[in-house]
C-alpha cells in the first residue's frame, strides 16, 4: 500500500513485557516498521491488560438468536455487540503483527480467548451450501513472532509437540490470511548466552522484514 496510510494492528499475547522474547523481537520489528513507514499507524493491543469480552452463555445465545433473526434480550444484544466490536476493530487493520509465546506447547489462554471472539461465521469466515469454508479477512499480510524454550524441527520426534505455530497458522489461514510471515525465536531455555544470541539474530531478521512489510 505504497503512498497511502495503512493501519497496523500489533497484538501482544504475553504478560511478560520487556522480559518477553516474542515481544522484544516484535517491538524491534514495529520500531523498524515505523521508520520505514512513517505515515502508517501502529495500534497496540496487550491482551493481558485489554478487556476481551467473555464468550459465555449470554454472548453465545445472543449470537445465534440475533444471527437467525430471533427474539433476544437486551443483555444478549449487549454481549454480542461487544464481540462484534472486537471483530470490527480487528478487521479494520490493513496489516497485523502478533507476538506469541509458547505455553504448554500451544498458545496463551488469552490469545485463545481472543481467537474464540473474532472467529465468527459471517464476520471472519463464511460457509457455503456445500459446507465449504471461506475466510473473509483477505489480502492482508501478517507477521507472527513465535518464542519457545525448546526446538521442534520438522521430521523429528519433537515436531508433534509444536501446537503453537501449527494451530495459530491454521486459524489465520481459516479466516483468510495467505501472506503469513514468521520469525521463530528458539531455543530460549538453552542457557543465557544462547538465548541472547538467538534473540539478537531474530531481531535482525525482524528488522529486515519490516522494510518490505
N, C-alpha and C positions, 0 to 999 in steps of 0.2 A: 504494500500500500504506500509506495513512494509518493511523497508530495502531499499526502493527506495525513490527518491526525488519526492515530489508532489508540484504542484503549486496551491496555494490558491488565489482565486480572492475575495477580500473584497470590497464590494460596499457600500459606504456611501450615503444614499439618504436624508440626512438632511443638511441644510446650517448652522446649529447652533453650529457646532464644539463641544467644551467642554461643552456647555450648553445642548447638546442633550442627552436625556436619552437613546435613542436607540444606539447612538454611544458610550456612556460611557460603556454600557454593552458589546457591540460588541468589543470594544477596549480591555476590560478585557479578553474576550474570545481569541482574537488574541494574546495577550501577553502570556497567559497561553499556547496557542497552540504552540507558538514559543519555549517555554521552553521544552515542551514535544516532539516536532518535530523539533529539531534544524537544520536538514538537509533540511527542506522544505522552499520554497519561498512564501512569502505573498505579493501579489501585491494589492495595494490600489487604488481604483478609487473613487474620490469625485465628484459626479455627478454635484454639483453646481459650480465646477470650471473646470470640464472637458468640452471639446468641443464635445458635442454629435451632430452628423450630423442631419440636418433638414430632416425630411422625407416629403419633399414638392412635388410639381408637377413634378419637374425635376427628383428627385430621383424615384418617383413612375412610371413616364413614362419610365425612363431608365430601371427600374426593369422589367417591362412587355415586353419591346422590346428586351432586352438582353436575358431574360429567354426563350423567344419564337423565338430567332434567327432572329429578325427583325432589320432593319437598325436603327441605333441610332446615336445621335450627340455626340461629344466629351464631352460636358457638362453633358449629361445624363450618359455617361460611367464613368465620374469622380465622379458624385454624387452617383451612385450606388456602385462604388468602395469603397467609404468612408463607406457606410453601411456594405458592405461585410467585410471590415477590422475590424469593431467593432464586428461583429459576430464571426470572426476568433479569435479575442482576447478573447472573451467570451468563446468560445468552447475549447480554448487551456488549460483552467484550469482543474484541477482534482477535486477540491473541491471549495465550494462557501460559502461566508458569506455576508449577507445583513443586514444593519441597516436601519429600515423602520419606520418612524414616521407616525402617523395617521393625515391626513389633511382632514378636512371636511368629516369625516367618511371613507375616502378612502386613496390613496397614493399620495405623492407629484408629481407635474406635470412633473418634470424632470425624475422621475423614470418611469412614464407612457411613456414619450418620448423614454427612453432607451428601454422599452419593445417593443414599436412600431418599433424600429430599428432592434432589434435582433430576433423578432418573424417573420420569413420569410419562405415560403414554399421551400422545397428542401434544406434548410440550418439548420433550427432548428426543423422543422416538415415536414411530408410528407402526401399526400392524395392519397389513392389508387383508383382504378377504381370504387369501390363501394361507394366512398365518405367517407371512414373511415380515421380518423386522426391517425397519429403515431408520437410520439415525437422522436427526433433524438439526444437529449442530455441525454444520459442514463448512468447508472452505476456510478453516481457521487453524493456524499452527499452534502446537502446544509443546512446551519443554517440560520434562519431568526430571528432577534431580532426585535420585534414589540414594539413600545411605544405608549401609548394613554392616554388621560386625564381622560377618564371615564372607565366604565366596561360594557361588553356586554355579559353576561352569556348566554350560550346555553339554550334554552327553556323559556327565558324571553322575555318580550316585547322589550327589548333593543337589542336583538340579531340582529334584522333587520338592525340596524344602522352600523353594522360592515361589511363594504365593503372593508376594508383594508386587513385583513388576508384572508377572503374568496376569494377575487379577485386575490390576489397575488399568493396564493397557487393553484388556478385554472390555472393560467398562467404557473406556474412552472410544474405542472402535465401535462399540454398540450404539453410542449416541451420535456417531457421525464423524469422529476425528480420523483422518487418514495421514495427516502430516504430524507424526509423533516423534519428537527428538528427545534423546535421553542422555543423561550424564550419570554414571554409576560411581559412587564413592565407596570403595571397599578395599581390603577388609579392615575395618576401623577398630577391631579388637585384637589386632596382631602386634600391639605394642605402640608406644607413643611415637617413636621415630618413624615407623611405617605409616601410621595414621596421618602424621603431619605431612609426610611426603606425598601420600595418596591424595590428601585433600588439596595440596598445592597443585598437583597435576590436574585434578578435577576443576579447580578454579580457572586454570589457564585454558582448559578445554571449553569451559562455560563462557569465558570472555571472547574466545574466538567465534563461538556460535552466536553471540549477541549481535555482531555486526550484520549478519545475514538473516536475522530472525524477522 
